[in-house]
Amino acid sequence: MNANNKSRSKIITVFSSSSATGKTITAINMAQTLYQELYNVCLVDLDLQFNDVCRYLRKNPVQSIYDYGEEDAERVRITEYVMHHEDCFDILAAPQKLEEAYNVSSKTVTDALDDLRNYYDYIIVDTTTGFGDATLATISRTDELIFMGIVDFIPTIKNMNLALQTLGDIKFPADKIKIVLNRDKAKSEIASDDVEKLLGRDFFHTIPNDFPTCIASIKSGRPIVLNSPQTNIAHSLKALTYKLFATGSKSKGEGLMRILNKLW
Amino acid sequence: MATKVCILEENPAILDKITENIGQIENIELVTAHISDKRILQTEQPQIVFLDVDYAQEKPLEVLNKIRQTLPEAAVFAMSKSVDSNLIKKMQYAGFVDCVHKPFNRAIFVQALDKLQNFTTKRENKGNKNIISFFSPKGKSGKTTLSVLLSMELAELTGKKIAVIDADITFADVNVFMDVTSKSTISEAIRDINFMSPHILESYFEEVNPLVKVLCGIRKPEDGALIAPEDMTRLIKMSAEIFDYVLVDNAPGFAPISIAAAEAADILYILGMDNGAYEIEHMVRAIDVLKSMDNWQERVRAIVTRVPNMTDEVKRRYEAQLECPVFLIPNEYLLMSLAANNASMIKNLDKSSALSVQIKLLAKSIIA
């Protein structure tokens, strides 16, 4: 693998202050979009206890970040614990047993992310809600934070504000936080403009409300950008990815390297 | 059977006076001793102790702790020649039931016993399923909504005292739903828990109405790290001595605090919304873990929220998957949001709505 990859590799964390904001769907579709652009991509599921990445993609992981953590990080390669598929980006799965979830330490998380940088252009991390140990460890390594939010009712917005303050308290750079409004135009009496004023920042991107397409994707095990590519939500998820990375496709030569790496 | 009351006092004249005042009360067996002689506690095993806190040779709190080691179930009152509100507060804060003036007369003694009776009744209520915890694998399941609305319904139906403890150490919302401003929170209550009595703990709760009080949640996410599970257990059990029902709202997922709240619960509700993804599967996994609790089949119940079709067939299907009783809550998300956005969900929620009707049914099932 290219020794310079570590410096070019980016870690993108998908975060939220409340549940059901679309973190997992967004993370999956960003990973798929980048994968289709011929980048080396790994999606890391750090929703350790009640994880959905492999469920949504109907993948059955044999190993997880827990197994990686049980070994000496100096002696193992993270790629041995990553799921590789012909037709999909790579996945570092969350533990499938709840008791294993307890035993994934912050050090395991940071070691895994540091190691993944050696092999991937983009590492997308799906997290659990709030500031648990694994999420804080991830944030310490994050290059871009996608802060997912929905505008449904006041407590949700209050918590978004609180989370932004907490990110400031832990000195996470404000310019690396990208607030993404999901389920835009869903039934709510709160205007998104008002939320922007309250948060003191504009939404970086909005994703339209399309619950049926999301459910269809989950039931099919295929990302939305593959399963329903012509829907507005698919276009929006792709647009979010391009906005963030704005790099366009890799060269064909670099893309060939990805294919060759998978063979060896 | 007579209640044995022990008076430990330095001054023999005061001992004589107290004996004269209360020695003939029916169903009270009185034993007295000089305060330096604690052997009487071992030999007589009194249920109630009155302790002279003016005795200069010993610190009251140290003596109280020694008494608790010998007689863990005994109720201990402080007595002093100079009683004022500061001393009463200080003694209650230290763990005495109350502080009375010595030598006390019959009326004061009876008042003290009445106060004690309230504590005893609360302790005996343990068999009445009065600690109710709400757990969910993922958020947005409706725990906070349910705990808040259920507290109001239980108060209305029973006329009893209800507590809501916001133990969500990610983002606490109970105070927003109930429109209360917190002067103190669970953080302060936990900080002080080892130094207070149930009376003092109640002052940390905010009043919603004369029957319902709430212990507000943490102010900032980082405050959650300061809450130890054993202190949470102590908080919940002490609350159960003051309130007839204690409802505990937890953060999603298994964490030391939510596990402590689950283990302390007489009824543990596992919540999940069936949104067409894997919520029910996550509930199954959570229940599998909870099967290691004592009497889990009596204590663990499931609530599935935002159910579009609330039929018996749907209920049976969930019960087969979850292997425990299931209660269904309808999908009234917009109604709930509108109510919450108008400053107080509990005042603004339409009482005739399907959601309110189901909450009432749930409350009745708990009372039954």
HADDOCK unambig.tbl for C-alpha pairs under 7 A between the chains (distance, minus, plus):
assign (segid A and resid 18 and name CA) (segid B and resid 139 and name CA) 6.82 0.50 0.50
assign (segid A and resid 19 and name CA) (segid B and resid 138 and name CA) 6.76 0.50 0.50
assign (segid A and resid 19 and name CA) (segid B and resid 139 and name CA) 4.81 0.50 0.50
assign (segid A and resid 19 and name CA) (segid B and resid 140 and name CA) 5.66 0.50 0.50
assign (segid A and resid 20 and name CA) (segid B and resid 140 and name CA) 6.49 0.50 0.50
assign (segid A and resid 50 and name CA) (segid B and resid 137 and name CA) 6.50 0.50 0.50
assign (segid A and resid 50 and name CA) (segid B and resid 282 and name CA) 6.16 0.50 0.50
assign (segid A and resid 130 and name CA) (segid B and resid 170 and name CA) 5.82 0.50 0.50
assign (segid A and resid 152 and name CA) (segid B and resid 337 and name CA) 6.86 0.50 0.50
assign (segid A and resid 153 and name CA) (segid B and resid 337 and name CA) 5.45 0.50 0.50
assign (segid A and resid 153 and name CA) (segid B and resid 340 and name CA) 6.97 0.50 0.50
assign (segid A and resid 153 and name CA) (segid B and resid 341 and name CA) 6.03 0.50 0.50
assign (segid A and resid 154 and name CA) (segid B and resid 341 and name CA) 5.67 0.50 0.50
assign (segid A and resid 155 and name CA) (segid B and resid 173 and name CA) 6.41 0.50 0.50
assign (segid A and resid 155 and name CA) (segid B and resid 176 and name CA) 6.77 0.50 0.50
assign (segid A and resid 159 and name CA) (segid B and resid 171 and name CA) 6.36 0.50 0.50
assign (segid A and resid 215 and name CA) (segid B and resid 276 and name CA) 6.61 0.50 0.50
assign (segid A and resid 215 and name CA) (segid B and resid 277 and name CA) 6.98 0.50 0.50
assign (segid A and resid 218 and name CA) (segid B and resid 277 and name CA) 6.79 0.50 0.50
